[in-house]
Amino acid sequence: MTAIHVFRVPEGAVMLADGAVYDHDGILQAAIEKVLIAECRRFMLAFSSDDTLRDIGWLTVLTTLGSTEDVLSEIEARLAECRLKSGPGREAFDRHALTLILAGILQTGEFRLWCAVFGPEDLHMGMKAYRLNAIDLPDYGTGATVPLPDLQNLMTGVSEITVDVLRERGGEFLELQRRQRIRAPGGGAGTIHGIGCHVDMAVLTSAGVSIERLRNWPDRIGSPIRP
């Protein structure tokens, strides 16, 4: 389980992501930056905790394309390739159930959000696997469920989600997720903590994209995450 959240805000869109990559027993393997920015500075994308998507090489290509429309076309083409694929490559995707989230600005100036799920069908709120799903919600995210009273307390006094609100409270939001235990990804009966390493916030506006570090955690490679 990873923590990736994208929010529509008056200024554009904001992504929050942790940095932990861990194995099926919950042992931390690496700390990575999960949010990538396009050279054209018109979109940003984030991917889930397993970095197989980075390893297959096409995210680097995507971040050099000239417009959000170009990126969408390339993603759709490569998703179609994955959909038809069989053997070890496809099995790796199905096993890890990866998620790719994209926020971009179209040539019309419109902000849009999309999600692609690499894995078994209907894993995430009815999203179709190996297809680019438009997100028509004000926000979308993955990660451990935060108890409602804790979430209400965090958002006390907030009437609108803005960049400043997320900059002030986004780190604490992922901290609340970090404290929750989730089922170990290996399918065993045990539970682990799955949010770790750091919290990055990426902001997309008509002026471009920026990333800042909201929080660092002292998690150690080779050990479980311990809030």
DOPA-289108 format. One record per residue: residue in three letters; x, y, z of N, C-alpha, C in turn. Coordinates in steps of 0.02 Angstrom, whole numbers. Layout:
! DOPA-289108
+-----+--------+--------+--------+--------+--------+--------+--------+--------+--------+
| res |   n_px |   n_py |   n_pz |  ca_px |  ca_py |  ca_pz |   c_px |   c_py |   c_pz |
+-----+--------+--------+--------+--------+--------+--------+--------+--------+--------+
| ALA |      X |      Y |      Z |      X |      Y |      Z |      X |      Y |      Z |
...
+-----+--------+--------+--------+--------+--------+--------+--------+--------+--------+
//
This chain:
! DOPA-289108
+-----+--------+--------+--------+--------+--------+--------+--------+--------+--------+
| res |   n_px |   n_py |   n_pz |  ca_px |  ca_py |  ca_pz |   c_px |   c_py |   c_pz |
+-----+--------+--------+--------+--------+--------+--------+--------+--------+--------+
| MET |     42 |    -59 |      0 |      0 |      0 |      0 |     44 |     62 |      0 |
| THR |     30 |    106 |    -45 |     67 |    169 |    -48 |     18 |    226 |    -34 |
| ALA |     44 |    286 |    -25 |      2 |    345 |    -15 |     14 |    392 |    -73 |
| ILE |    -35 |    397 |   -117 |    -35 |    447 |   -170 |   -104 |    479 |   -170 |
| HIS |   -105 |    545 |   -167 |   -168 |    582 |   -167 |   -162 |    640 |   -215 |
| VAL |   -217 |    652 |   -252 |   -219 |    710 |   -296 |   -283 |    748 |   -281 |
| PHE |   -276 |    814 |   -275 |   -331 |    857 |   -257 |   -339 |    912 |   -310 |
| ARG |   -401 |    926 |   -329 |   -415 |    986 |   -368 |   -418 |   1045 |   -319 |
| VAL |   -383 |   1097 |   -334 |   -383 |   1157 |   -293 |   -397 |   1217 |   -338 |
| PRO |   -416 |   1274 |   -310 |   -431 |   1332 |   -353 |   -373 |   1351 |   -399 |
| GLU |   -312 |   1338 |   -377 |   -253 |   1357 |   -417 |   -237 |   1306 |   -472 |
| GLY |   -264 |   1243 |   -466 |   -248 |   1190 |   -514 |   -256 |   1122 |   -483 |
| ALA |   -199 |   1089 |   -467 |   -202 |   1023 |   -436 |   -141 |   1013 |   -392 |
| VAL |   -148 |    972 |   -340 |    -94 |    956 |   -294 |    -90 |    880 |   -286 |
| MET |    -29 |    854 |   -287 |    -17 |    784 |   -272 |     23 |    778 |   -207 |
| LEU |      5 |    730 |   -166 |     43 |    711 |   -107 |     64 |    638 |   -115 |
| ALA |    127 |    623 |    -99 |    151 |    554 |   -106 |    204 |    540 |    -53 |
| ASP |    204 |    478 |    -28 |    259 |    457 |     16 |    316 |    430 |    -28 |
| GLY |    367 |    401 |      4 |    425 |    378 |    -35 |    445 |    306 |    -24 |
| ALA |    405 |    266 |     11 |    426 |    200 |     32 |    415 |    147 |    -22 |
| VAL |    466 |    105 |    -32 |    460 |     44 |    -72 |    479 |    -14 |    -26 |
| TYR |    434 |    -62 |    -16 |    447 |   -116 |     31 |    427 |   -183 |      0 |
| ASP |    454 |   -237 |     29 |    440 |   -303 |      1 |    376 |   -332 |     31 |
| HIS |    363 |   -396 |     15 |    300 |   -427 |     37 |    296 |   -438 |    112 |
| ASP |    351 |   -432 |    146 |    351 |   -438 |    219 |    351 |   -370 |    254 |
| GLY |    347 |   -317 |    214 |    346 |   -250 |    244 |    414 |   -222 |    260 |
| ILE |    468 |   -253 |    234 |    536 |   -229 |    246 |    552 |   -174 |    195 |
| LEU |    573 |   -116 |    219 |    586 |    -59 |    175 |    646 |    -75 |    130 |
| GLN |    635 |    -68 |     64 |    687 |    -83 |     15 |    721 |    -21 |    -13 |
| ALA |    683 |     34 |    -18 |    711 |     95 |    -48 |    667 |    154 |    -32 |
| ALA |    696 |    213 |    -37 |    659 |    276 |    -33 |    665 |    310 |   -101 |
| ILE |    608 |    324 |   -133 |    608 |    352 |   -201 |    562 |    413 |   -205 |
| GLU |    571 |    453 |   -257 |    525 |    507 |   -273 |    473 |    480 |   -321 |
| LYS |    411 |    477 |   -299 |    359 |    445 |   -339 |    324 |    494 |   -387 |
| VAL |    335 |    559 |   -378 |    304 |    608 |   -422 |    355 |    630 |   -474 |
| LEU |    336 |    628 |   -537 |    379 |    650 |   -592 |    347 |    710 |   -626 |
| ILE |    389 |    756 |   -651 |    366 |    817 |   -684 |    386 |    815 |   -757 |
| ALA |    341 |    837 |   -801 |    357 |    839 |   -872 |    403 |    897 |   -888 |
| GLU |    444 |    886 |   -940 |    486 |    940 |   -965 |    443 |    999 |   -990 |
| CYS |    385 |    982 |  -1019 |    342 |   1035 |  -1044 |    308 |   1073 |   -987 |
| ARG |    312 |   1045 |   -925 |    285 |   1077 |   -865 |    210 |   1090 |   -871 |
| ARG |    175 |   1045 |   -905 |    103 |   1049 |   -909 |     68 |    990 |   -877 |
| PHE |    107 |    944 |   -849 |     75 |    889 |   -814 |    124 |    860 |   -763 |
| MET |     96 |    820 |   -718 |    137 |    783 |   -669 |    105 |    715 |   -660 |
| LEU |    145 |    666 |   -643 |    118 |    599 |   -632 |    151 |    567 |   -572 |
| ALA |    116 |    523 |   -540 |    141 |    487 |   -483 |    125 |    413 |   -491 |
| PHE |    168 |    370 |   -464 |    157 |    298 |   -470 |    166 |    266 |   -403 |
| SER |    136 |    207 |   -394 |    132 |    176 |   -329 |    199 |    147 |   -307 |
| SER |    200 |    117 |   -247 |    262 |    106 |   -211 |    311 |     60 |   -246 |
| ASP |    289 |     10 |   -283 |    335 |    -31 |   -320 |    361 |      9 |   -380 |
| ASP |    426 |     11 |   -391 |    453 |     54 |   -444 |    464 |     17 |   -509 |
| THR |    426 |    -37 |   -521 |    430 |    -72 |   -584 |    415 |    -26 |   -643 |
| LEU |    369 |     21 |   -634 |    352 |     67 |   -688 |    413 |    108 |   -708 |
| ARG |    453 |    129 |   -660 |    513 |    165 |   -677 |    562 |    119 |   -714 |
| ASP |    567 |     57 |   -692 |    616 |     11 |   -720 |    602 |     -7 |   -793 |
| ILE |    538 |     -8 |   -813 |    524 |    -28 |   -882 |    540 |     27 |   -932 |
| GLY |    556 |     87 |   -907 |    587 |    137 |   -949 |    542 |    187 |   -984 |
| TRP |    477 |    176 |   -987 |    438 |    222 |  -1028 |    417 |    285 |   -992 |
| LEU |    422 |    288 |   -926 |    405 |    351 |   -892 |    454 |    405 |   -911 |
| THR |    516 |    387 |   -922 |    566 |    437 |   -944 |    546 |    466 |  -1011 |
| VAL |    520 |    424 |  -1056 |    497 |    448 |  -1121 |    438 |    496 |  -1112 |
| LEU |    392 |    477 |  -1069 |    332 |    518 |  -1059 |    349 |    588 |  -1035 |
| THR |    399 |    594 |   -993 |    414 |    659 |   -964 |    451 |    705 |  -1012 |
| THR |    464 |    683 |  -1073 |    496 |    726 |  -1122 |    450 |    746 |  -1179 |
| LEU |    387 |    724 |  -1178 |    341 |    740 |  -1232 |    317 |    812 |  -1226 |
| GLY |    289 |    838 |  -1282 |    279 |    909 |  -1287 |    214 |    937 |  -1259 |
| SER |    163 |    896 |  -1247 |    100 |    923 |  -1222 |     64 |    868 |  -1183 |
| THR |     15 |    888 |  -1143 |    -24 |    840 |  -1105 |    -59 |    792 |  -1153 |
| GLU |    -85 |    817 |  -1209 |   -118 |    774 |  -1258 |    -70 |    721 |  -1285 |
| ASP |     -7 |    741 |  -1298 |     43 |    693 |  -1321 |     54 |    639 |  -1269 |
| VAL |     58 |    660 |  -1206 |     69 |    612 |  -1151 |     11 |    563 |  -1147 |
| LEU |    -50 |    588 |  -1151 |   -108 |    544 |  -1147 |   -108 |    492 |  -1203 |
| SER |    -93 |    514 |  -1264 |    -91 |    468 |  -1321 |    -38 |    414 |  -1311 |
| GLU |     20 |    434 |  -1286 |     74 |    386 |  -1275 |     56 |    336 |  -1219 |
| ILE |     26 |    361 |  -1165 |      6 |    317 |  -1111 |    -47 |    267 |  -1135 |
| GLU |    -96 |    292 |  -1173 |   -148 |    247 |  -1197 |   -119 |    193 |  -1243 |
| ALA |    -71 |    211 |  -1284 |    -40 |    162 |  -1328 |     -2 |    110 |  -1288 |
| ARG |     34 |    131 |  -1238 |     74 |     84 |  -1199 |     30 |     42 |  -1152 |
| LEU |    -25 |     70 |  -1129 |    -72 |     30 |  -1090 |   -101 |    -25 |  -1134 |
| ALA |   -116 |     -9 |  -1197 |   -142 |    -60 |  -1242 |    -91 |   -116 |  -1252 |
| GLU |    -27 |    -98 |  -1256 |     26 |   -149 |  -1262 |     26 |   -194 |  -1200 |
| CYS |     21 |   -163 |  -1141 |     21 |   -203 |  -1079 |    -40 |   -247 |  -1075 |
| ARG |    -97 |   -222 |  -1100 |   -159 |   -260 |  -1096 |   -154 |   -324 |  -1137 |
| LEU |   -118 |   -321 |  -1193 |   -111 |   -379 |  -1237 |    -53 |   -424 |  -1218 |
| LYS |    -12 |   -400 |  -1172 |     49 |   -436 |  -1154 |     33 |   -498 |  -1112 |
| SER |     75 |   -549 |  -1119 |     68 |   -609 |  -1078 |    138 |   -629 |  -1055 |
| GLY |    141 |   -677 |  -1010 |    206 |   -700 |   -987 |    230 |   -660 |   -927 |
| PRO |    295 |   -663 |   -913 |    324 |   -633 |   -852 |    310 |   -559 |   -845 |
| GLY |    311 |   -521 |   -901 |    300 |   -449 |   -896 |    231 |   -432 |   -870 |
| ARG |    181 |   -464 |   -898 |    112 |   -451 |   -876 |    101 |   -478 |   -806 |
| GLU |    130 |   -535 |   -790 |    122 |   -564 |   -723 |    150 |   -518 |   -669 |
| ALA |    204 |   -482 |   -686 |    232 |   -436 |   -637 |    184 |   -380 |   -621 |
| PHE |    150 |   -353 |   -673 |    102 |   -301 |   -662 |     43 |   -327 |   -621 |
| ASP |     16 |   -385 |   -641 |    -42 |   -412 |   -605 |    -26 |   -426 |   -532 |
| ARG |     34 |   -446 |   -519 |     53 |   -463 |   -450 |     58 |   -400 |   -407 |
| HIS |     87 |   -347 |   -435 |    100 |   -288 |   -395 |     42 |   -239 |   -393 |
| ALA |     -5 |   -243 |   -440 |    -62 |   -198 |   -441 |    -40 |   -125 |   -436 |
| LEU |     -1 |   -103 |   -483 |     26 |    -36 |   -483 |    -27 |     15 |   -502 |
| THR |    -16 |     76 |   -481 |    -61 |    130 |   -498 |    -21 |    189 |   -524 |
| LEU |    -47 |    220 |   -577 |    -17 |    280 |   -606 |    -70 |    335 |   -605 |
| ILE |    -55 |    392 |   -576 |   -102 |    448 |   -572 |    -72 |    507 |   -608 |
| LEU |   -112 |    540 |   -650 |    -88 |    595 |   -691 |   -133 |    656 |   -682 |
| ALA |   -102 |    714 |   -675 |   -138 |    777 |   -675 |   -107 |    820 |   -730 |
| GLY |   -149 |    850 |   -772 |   -122 |    888 |   -828 |   -166 |    945 |   -849 |
| ILE |   -138 |    990 |   -889 |   -174 |   1046 |   -917 |   -179 |   1036 |   -992 |
| LEU |   -239 |   1034 |  -1018 |   -249 |   1025 |  -1089 |   -233 |   1090 |  -1126 |
| GLN |   -229 |   1086 |  -1192 |   -214 |   1145 |  -1231 |   -269 |   1197 |  -1226 |
| THR |   -329 |   1176 |  -1205 |   -384 |   1223 |  -1194 |   -377 |   1261 |  -1129 |
| GLY |   -328 |   1241 |  -1087 |   -319 |   1272 |  -1022 |   -355 |   1236 |   -966 |
| GLU |   -391 |   1182 |   -982 |   -430 |   1145 |   -933 |   -386 |   1097 |   -893 |
| PHE |   -396 |   1095 |   -826 |   -362 |   1047 |   -783 |   -400 |    982 |   -784 |
| ARG |   -364 |    926 |   -790 |   -396 |    860 |   -790 |   -354 |    811 |   -749 |
| LEU |   -387 |    760 |   -723 |   -354 |    707 |   -684 |   -370 |    639 |   -716 |
| TRP |   -320 |    594 |   -714 |   -330 |    526 |   -741 |   -295 |    475 |   -696 |
| CYS |   -316 |    412 |   -703 |   -285 |    358 |   -665 |   -280 |    296 |   -710 |
| ALA |   -225 |    261 |   -705 |   -217 |    196 |   -738 |   -197 |    145 |   -686 |
| VAL |   -231 |     88 |   -686 |   -217 |     33 |   -639 |   -186 |    -25 |   -678 |
| PHE |   -128 |    -48 |   -655 |    -95 |   -105 |   -684 |   -107 |   -165 |   -638 |
| GLY |   -155 |   -207 |   -654 |   -170 |   -263 |   -611 |   -240 |   -289 |   -624 |
| PRO |   -265 |   -332 |   -580 |   -332 |   -361 |   -589 |   -385 |   -307 |   -595 |
| GLU |   -438 |   -322 |   -633 |   -491 |   -273 |   -645 |   -524 |   -250 |   -580 |
| ASP |   -547 |   -188 |   -583 |   -590 |   -159 |   -531 |   -558 |   -160 |   -462 |
| LEU |   -493 |   -146 |   -459 |   -460 |   -143 |   -394 |   -474 |    -77 |   -358 |
| HIS |   -481 |    -24 |   -396 |   -486 |     42 |   -366 |   -549 |     78 |   -389 |
| MET |   -601 |     75 |   -348 |   -662 |    114 |   -360 |   -689 |    106 |   -430 |
| GLY |   -687 |     44 |   -456 |   -715 |     31 |   -521 |   -670 |     50 |   -579 |
| MET |   -608 |     70 |   -567 |   -562 |     87 |   -621 |   -547 |     25 |   -663 |
| LYS |   -547 |     33 |   -729 |   -531 |    -22 |   -774 |   -456 |    -29 |   -780 |
| ALA |   -432 |    -91 |   -777 |   -361 |   -103 |   -780 |   -334 |    -92 |   -850 |
| TYR |   -271 |    -68 |   -854 |   -235 |    -57 |   -916 |   -272 |    -10 |   -964 |
| ARG |   -308 |     38 |   -935 |   -341 |     90 |   -974 |   -334 |    157 |   -937 |
| LEU |   -338 |    211 |   -974 |   -334 |    277 |   -944 |   -403 |    298 |   -922 |
| ASN |   -414 |    303 |   -856 |   -478 |    321 |   -828 |   -480 |    394 |   -808 |
| ALA |   -527 |    431 |   -835 |   -536 |    501 |   -814 |   -564 |    502 |   -743 |
| ILE |   -538 |    546 |   -701 |   -562 |    554 |   -633 |   -604 |    617 |   -630 |
| ASP |   -668 |    609 |   -618 |   -714 |    666 |   -615 |   -731 |    686 |   -544 |
| LEU |   -689 |    663 |   -497 |   -700 |    678 |   -426 |   -656 |    737 |   -406 |
| PRO |   -674 |    772 |   -351 |   -631 |    827 |   -328 |   -563 |    804 |   -303 |
| ASP |   -559 |    740 |   -283 |   -494 |    713 |   -261 |   -495 |    637 |   -269 |
| TYR |   -436 |    608 |   -269 |   -429 |    536 |   -277 |   -366 |    515 |   -242 |
| GLY |   -367 |    456 |   -210 |   -306 |    436 |   -175 |   -305 |    363 |   -157 |
| THR |   -245 |    341 |   -136 |   -235 |    274 |   -113 |   -200 |    277 |    -45 |
| GLY |   -205 |    224 |     -7 |   -172 |    222 |     58 |   -220 |    197 |    112 |
| ALA |   -192 |    189 |    171 |   -232 |    163 |    228 |   -287 |    211 |    246 |
| THR |   -343 |    184 |    268 |   -400 |    225 |    288 |   -387 |    259 |    355 |
| VAL |   -398 |    324 |    357 |   -389 |    363 |    419 |   -456 |    364 |    456 |
| PRO |   -456 |    350 |    522 |   -519 |    354 |    560 |   -551 |    423 |    552 |
| LEU |   -617 |    424 |    542 |   -653 |    486 |    529 |   -642 |    539 |    582 |
| PRO |   -643 |    523 |    647 |   -631 |    576 |    697 |   -563 |    609 |    689 |
| ASP |   -511 |    570 |    671 |   -445 |    599 |    661 |   -444 |    645 |    601 |
| LEU |   -479 |    625 |    548 |   -482 |    665 |    487 |   -520 |    730 |    500 |
| GLN |   -575 |    725 |    537 |   -614 |    784 |    554 |   -574 |    833 |    596 |
| ASN |   -536 |    806 |    643 |   -494 |    848 |    685 |   -440 |    884 |    644 |
| LEU |   -411 |    847 |    596 |   -359 |    876 |    554 |   -386 |    934 |    513 |
| MET |   -448 |    928 |    490 |   -476 |    978 |    445 |   -519 |   1030 |    481 |
| THR |   -515 |   1033 |    547 |   -553 |   1083 |    585 |   -536 |   1153 |    560 |
| GLY |   -588 |   1192 |    547 |   -578 |   1261 |    525 |   -565 |   1269 |    451 |
| VAL |   -562 |   1215 |    413 |   -549 |   1218 |    341 |   -615 |   1218 |    303 |
| SER |   -628 |   1270 |    264 |   -688 |   1274 |    224 |   -676 |   1257 |    150 |
| GLU |   -612 |   1261 |    129 |   -595 |   1247 |     60 |   -524 |   1219 |     56 |
| ILE |   -514 |   1167 |     15 |   -448 |   1138 |      6 |   -409 |   1182 |    -43 |
| THR |   -353 |   1208 |    -20 |   -310 |   1250 |    -61 |   -238 |   1226 |    -56 |
| VAL |   -195 |   1256 |    -97 |   -124 |   1239 |    -93 |    -97 |   1252 |    -23 |
| ASP |   -114 |   1309 |      6 |    -88 |   1326 |     73 |   -113 |   1278 |    126 |
| VAL |   -176 |   1257 |    121 |   -202 |   1208 |    169 |   -165 |   1142 |    164 |
| LEU |   -152 |   1119 |    103 |   -116 |   1055 |     94 |    -43 |   1061 |    114 |
| ARG |    -14 |   1119 |    102 |     55 |   1130 |    124 |     60 |   1127 |    201 |
| GLU |     10 |   1154 |    234 |     10 |   1157 |    307 |     -9 |   1090 |    338 |
| ARG |    -55 |   1052 |    306 |    -84 |    993 |    339 |    -72 |    928 |    301 |
| GLY |    -43 |    932 |    241 |    -32 |    872 |    201 |     14 |    822 |    235 |
| GLY |     68 |    847 |    267 |    113 |    802 |    301 |     80 |    765 |    358 |
| GLU |     38 |    800 |    395 |      2 |    768 |    451 |    -50 |    718 |    425 |
| PHE |    -80 |    733 |    367 |   -128 |    686 |    338 |    -94 |    619 |    323 |
| LEU |    -35 |    620 |    291 |      0 |    558 |    279 |     28 |    527 |    343 |
| GLU |     42 |    568 |    393 |     62 |    542 |    458 |      6 |    500 |    488 |
| LEU |    -56 |    523 |    481 |   -113 |    485 |    506 |   -120 |    418 |    469 |
| GLN |   -108 |    419 |    403 |   -109 |    357 |    366 |    -52 |    311 |    388 |
| ARG |      5 |    340 |    399 |     65 |    302 |    419 |     54 |    262 |    482 |
| ARG |     14 |    288 |    528 |      3 |    255 |    592 |    -43 |    194 |    586 |
| GLN |    -80 |    189 |    531 |   -127 |    134 |    522 |    -90 |     72 |    498 |
| ARG |   -113 |     15 |    519 |    -85 |    -49 |    496 |   -127 |    -75 |    438 |
| ILE |    -94 |   -106 |    389 |   -128 |   -135 |    332 |   -105 |   -208 |    324 |
| ARG |   -142 |   -245 |    285 |   -123 |   -315 |    273 |    -58 |   -317 |    232 |
| ALA |    -14 |   -362 |    251 |     49 |   -370 |    215 |     35 |   -386 |    141 |
| PRO |     71 |   -354 |     94 |     56 |   -365 |     23 |     69 |   -436 |     -1 |
| GLY |    105 |   -477 |     37 |    116 |   -546 |     17 |     55 |   -590 |     25 |
| GLY |      1 |   -563 |     55 |    -60 |   -601 |     62 |    -64 |   -641 |    127 |
| GLY |    -16 |   -633 |    171 |    -17 |   -668 |    234 |    -66 |   -638 |    283 |
| ALA |    -68 |   -668 |    343 |   -116 |   -645 |    393 |    -90 |   -584 |    432 |
| GLY |    -25 |   -570 |    426 |      4 |   -516 |    465 |    -13 |   -447 |    437 |
| THR |      2 |   -395 |    476 |     -9 |   -326 |    455 |     57 |   -287 |    462 |
| ILE |     61 |   -233 |    424 |    121 |   -192 |    424 |    101 |   -119 |    422 |
| HIS |    150 |    -75 |    434 |    143 |     -4 |    419 |    174 |      8 |    350 |
| GLY |    137 |     42 |    306 |    159 |     46 |    237 |    175 |    115 |    210 |
| ILE |    169 |    167 |    250 |    183 |    235 |    227 |    248 |    258 |    258 |
| GLY |    296 |    280 |    217 |    360 |    296 |    248 |    405 |    340 |    206 |
| CYS |    464 |    354 |    237 |    520 |    391 |    208 |    510 |    466 |    205 |
| HIS |    459 |    489 |    169 |    450 |    561 |    164 |    381 |    576 |    135 |
| VAL |    363 |    640 |    136 |    302 |    664 |    103 |    323 |    719 |     54 |
| ASP |    308 |    709 |    -10 |    319 |    759 |    -61 |    252 |    789 |    -82 |
| MET |    252 |    854 |    -95 |    194 |    888 |   -122 |    212 |    920 |   -188 |
| ALA |    176 |    901 |   -241 |    185 |    930 |   -307 |    125 |    974 |   -322 |
| VAL |    137 |   1034 |   -347 |     85 |   1082 |   -362 |     86 |   1098 |   -437 |
| LEU |     29 |   1089 |   -469 |     22 |   1105 |   -540 |    -24 |   1164 |   -548 |
| THR |      1 |   1218 |   -579 |    -40 |   1277 |   -596 |    -26 |   1295 |   -668 |
| SER |    -61 |   1345 |   -693 |    -50 |   1367 |   -762 |     21 |   1393 |   -772 |
| ALA |     55 |   1411 |   -717 |    123 |   1437 |   -722 |    175 |   1381 |   -725 |
| GLY |    156 |   1319 |   -708 |    204 |   1264 |   -709 |    194 |   1217 |   -651 |
| VAL |    246 |   1177 |   -637 |    243 |   1126 |   -584 |    302 |   1134 |   -538 |
| SER |    290 |   1125 |   -473 |    344 |   1127 |   -424 |    334 |   1070 |   -374 |
| ILE |    389 |   1048 |   -344 |    386 |    996 |   -293 |    423 |   1020 |   -231 |
| GLU |    395 |   1007 |   -173 |    429 |   1023 |   -110 |    420 |    966 |    -61 |
| ARG |    467 |    958 |    -16 |    466 |    905 |     35 |    432 |    933 |     97 |
| LEU |    377 |    901 |    117 |    340 |    923 |    176 |    364 |    891 |    240 |
| ARG |    389 |    830 |    235 |    407 |    793 |    296 |    456 |    737 |    279 |
| ASN |    502 |    724 |    324 |    547 |    667 |    320 |    537 |    623 |    382 |
| TRP |    540 |    557 |    371 |    536 |    510 |    427 |    601 |    470 |    431 |
| PRO |    621 |    450 |    491 |    686 |    416 |    500 |    682 |    341 |    488 |
| ASP |    647 |    320 |    435 |    642 |    249 |    419 |    708 |    223 |    392 |
| ARG |    723 |    160 |    407 |    788 |    132 |    388 |    779 |     76 |    337 |
| ILE |    819 |     80 |    283 |    818 |     27 |    232 |    838 |    -38 |    266 |
| GLY |    801 |    -92 |    249 |    814 |   -157 |    278 |    775 |   -171 |    341 |
| SER |    735 |   -124 |    364 |    694 |   -133 |    425 |    622 |   -118 |    410 |
| PRO |    575 |   -143 |    451 |    505 |   -124 |    442 |    495 |    -49 |    458 |
| ILE |    442 |    -21 |    430 |    423 |     47 |    448 |    392 |     46 |    517 |
| ARG |    418 |     89 |    561 |    392 |     91 |    630 |    375 |    163 |    648 |
| PRO |    311 |    182 |    643 |    291 |    251 |    659 |    308 |    270 |    731 |
+-----+--------+--------+--------+--------+--------+--------+--------+--------+--------+
//
